[in-house]
Amino acid sequence: MRTVLVTGLGGAGRTTVAAATALCAARSGKRTLFLSAEPGDILAAPVPGSLGEPAEVTGGLWAARIEAGAAFRAEFMALQERSSGALDLLGARPLEDEELTELPGSEQFALLRALTVASRGDWDVLVVDMPPLRETVAALALPEQLRRYLRRLLPVERQAARALRPMLAQLAGVPMPAQWLYATADRWDTELAGVQTVIEARGTTLRVVAEPSPAAADVLRTARPGLALHGLDVDTLVPNRILPRQSPDAWLATLCAQQEKHLGEWYAQWAPGIPLREVRHLGRDPRGLDDLGALLQDGGLAVEPAPDPGQRRDDPWRVEFPGAGDDGEGPLYVWHLPLPGAVKEDVSLVRRGDELLVTVGPFRRIVPLHSVLRRCTVSGAGLTDGALRVRFTPDPELWPRAR
């Protein structure tokens, strides 16, 4: 299955481009599912379908609404049922489904769950209308982050001692974690691993939508290295609502000149590695399949097949072949990460044990070190030509010595 996650700036027409992308895929003969939390009337009618029963919009195209509230209530009620024994001991009164309201952050979890459920369906193409760009990056980074938290708080190796837990509790004089806690952690880790597999599959790409403007240029400039930091592949940058060029109207010509200025910058910064596909302004808010079809006349929203879509993408981090250090003595390992568009002032690097904490502007990622680098010390780092290079020197105290 080919998965296209459509994100971009708020108000830039993400939902419109997502729906047009789905329609384009369906018209090319692919069985396509369009998912959106807020589809509005982009399809000229409310989306009645749920994730369990998508509604057919037209030949080859189905649509479903991501319902964060229903997903939150179902997950909370299931957790409450599994914890009923502990709640009874505490004298707690169970909550009813009708009195539950979704909490902040439930939209991201509903979105991630929808990705895994939809990935098991019989679809050729899945198009998802994602939140704004910053929120999308944060949501797609959640599975990796939460799995790290689970491993730290409930290490897998400690589960081997569960048979001794009652005796250990008596010796220590404090209650040990119950089996249900580890079972719940296992289930969450399995579900998060499933989401992470979908996100990291080579068939999953992002499509970024932006209307050329100074504000959009600033957001894209900040977000581009953040996307690279988390290893998210962008297949297309979609400049949306492009005005007619060479207009005789002076007011319109000023806006066109502003768009042309930023388009020129984006072509220089993003292409040819990431193609730009301009979508023209219709002179009205698109609504219905006819308007979506009109956006497809230039053919820029086609979904290209991905090589080996079932495989995970290559890790953007790589260890370069060891060479001599700056002093000419001893081996040197260099860990390399592309960060296009990053500036030195926005990048920070901290090593904590066997991990590196990398921050690029508002984005942060904690990356586990390669096994060979865990026995090295960081001897320097630099940002050159859009890439972060971290130099490692073997630690004599940890490196095997020749006899």
Secondary structure, DSSP 8 states (H G I E B T S, - for coil): -EEEEEEESTTS-HHHHHHHHHHHHHHTT--EEEEES--TTTTSS-----SSS-EEEETTEEEEE--HHHHHHHHHHHHHHHTHHHHHHHT-----GGG----TTHHHHHHHHHHHHHHTSS-SEEEEEEEEHHHHHHHHHHHHHHHHHHHHHS-GGGGGGGGGHHHHHHHHTS----HHHHHHHHHHHHHHHHHHHHHHBTTEEEEEEE-SSHHHHHHHHHHHHHHHHTT--EEEEEE-SB--SS-S-HHHHHHHHHHHHHHHHHHHHHTTTS-B---B--SS---SHHHHHHHTTT-TT-----SSTTSB---S-EEEEEEE-TTS-SEEEEEEEE-TT--GGGEEEEEETTEEEEEETTEEEEEE--GGGGGEEEEEEEEETTEEEEEEEE-TTTS----
